[in-house]
Amino acid sequence: MRVDDGFVLREIAGDYVIIPTGKTVLDFNGMITVNEVGVSIWKMLQEETTFENIVQGILDEYDADEETVKADVQEFLDRIKEAGILK
């Protein structure tokens, strides 16, 4: 899985948002705000990766238990998949 090339992550006034670009703007009206963990996941999704690799990357970067990380990663992936950002 990886993110669709029609979306980018931007920092605006200290907040991180996922916004559509190019023709994607016609189909997706809005933006999604993400936290620091979301930014880390987004960066991993710039290239083809797996759920397990993302979870391990978050565990390596943050002090959190595996079950919490799995649930949070799944929630993030579900959110961007529903928005049509994940392919």
C-alpha positions as CSV (number, residue, x, y, z in Angstrom):
1,M,0.0,0.0,0.0
2,R,1.0,3.6,-0.5
3,V,-0.5,7.0,-0.8
4,D,-2.0,8.3,-4.0
5,D,0.3,10.8,-5.8
6,G,-2.6,13.2,-6.0
7,F,-2.2,14.2,-2.3
8,V,0.6,15.9,-0.4
9,L,1.4,16.7,3.2
10,R,1.9,20.3,4.1
11,E,2.7,22.2,7.3
12,I,0.5,25.2,7.7
13,A,0.8,27.4,10.8
14,G,2.3,24.6,12.8
15,D,-0.4,22.1,11.8
16,Y,0.1,19.3,9.3
17,V,-2.6,18.7,6.7
18,I,-3.1,16.3,3.8
19,I,-4.4,18.2,0.7
20,P,-5.3,17.2,-2.8
21,T,-3.2,18.5,-5.8
22,G,-3.9,18.8,-9.5
23,K,-7.0,17.1,-10.9
24,T,-7.5,15.4,-7.5
25,V,-8.9,18.8,-6.2
26,L,-12.0,18.2,-8.4
27,D,-12.8,14.9,-6.6
28,F,-11.7,15.7,-3.1
29,N,-12.9,18.9,-1.6
30,G,-11.1,19.6,1.8
31,M,-8.1,18.5,3.8
32,I,-7.3,16.1,6.6
33,T,-5.4,17.3,9.7
34,V,-2.8,14.9,11.1
35,N,-0.6,14.7,14.2
36,E,3.1,13.9,14.4
37,V,2.4,10.1,14.3
38,G,0.2,10.7,11.2
39,V,3.1,12.5,9.6
40,S,5.4,9.6,10.4
41,I,2.9,7.1,8.8
42,W,2.5,9.4,5.8
43,K,6.3,9.5,5.2
44,M,6.4,5.7,5.3
45,L,3.5,5.5,2.8
46,Q,5.4,7.5,0.2
47,E,6.8,4.2,-0.9
48,E,5.1,0.8,-1.1
49,T,4.9,-0.7,2.4
50,T,3.0,-3.0,4.7
51,F,0.9,-2.6,7.8
52,E,3.6,-4.5,9.8
53,N,6.4,-2.3,8.5
54,I,4.4,0.8,9.5
55,V,3.7,-0.5,13.0
56,Q,7.4,-1.4,13.5
57,G,8.4,2.0,12.3
58,I,6.1,3.7,14.8
59,L,7.3,1.4,17.6
60,D,10.9,2.3,16.7
61,E,10.2,6.0,16.8
62,Y,7.8,6.4,19.7
63,D,7.5,5.0,23.2
64,A,4.1,3.1,22.9
65,D,2.8,-0.4,23.4
66,E,2.3,-2.5,20.3
67,E,-1.5,-3.0,20.7
68,T,-2.1,0.8,20.9
69,V,0.2,1.4,17.9
70,K,-1.6,-1.3,15.8
71,A,-5.0,0.3,16.7
72,D,-3.9,3.8,15.9
73,V,-2.2,2.8,12.6
74,Q,-5.3,0.9,11.5
75,E,-7.5,3.9,12.4
76,F,-5.3,6.2,10.3
77,L,-5.2,3.9,7.4
78,D,-8.9,3.4,7.5
79,R,-9.4,7.2,7.5
80,I,-7.2,7.9,4.5
81,K,-8.5,4.8,2.6
82,E,-12.1,6.0,3.1
83,A,-11.0,9.4,1.7
84,G,-9.5,7.8,-1.4
85,I,-6.0,8.7,-0.5
86,L,-4.6,5.2,0.0
87,K,-4.0,2.9,-2.9
